[in-house]
């Protein structure tokens, strides 16, 4: 299992519900095709699960 995850915003959260917009912002994503590297833990995976239709995840 990888230590980190690369999360990339691939779809705009404009039409998403406010809770999902807040989750995308909490992940540190602001623009489409922007990527962040976050630790591979339960909190991060839970956030990804809530917005999995907006992001792409890669293990690094």
N, C-alpha and C positions, 0 to 999 in steps of 0.2 A: 504494500500500500504506500502511495506517495505521501511525502510530508506536506506538500503544498498543492493547491489547485489554482489553475489559471481560469478566471471567469471573464467571459467576454459578453458585452451587451450586444445582441444581434437584432433586437426589435425594440421599437420605441415604447416606453411605458405610458405614453400620453392617454391611450384609451383604457388603461388598466385602472382597477379600483385603487383608492387612496392608500390602502394598506400595502398593496404591491408596489406602488410608487415609492413609499417610504422604505420598503425592503431593498429596492434597487439602490436607493440613495445610501442606505446603511452599508451596503456592500462596497460603496465607494465608486459607483458607476454613474457617470453624468452624460456621456455622449455615446452614440452608437459606434461600435467597433472599438470602444475603449476596453482595455483589459486590466485586471488587477490580479495580484497573486496573494492568496490568503491561505492560512493554515488549514489542513484537512482535519477538521474536528466536527463534533456534533452540532455546534451552533451554526457553523458555516453551512453544513449540509442541510440543516433545517431551513435556512434562509433560501438556499438554492432550490429546494423542493417547492417552496411557495411561488417562485418566479421562474420555474424551469422552462416555461414557454417563451421567455424573453431573453434567456441567456444560453451560452454554450460553455461547457465545462471540460477542461482537460487536466489530467494528472501530470504533474511535473516533478 
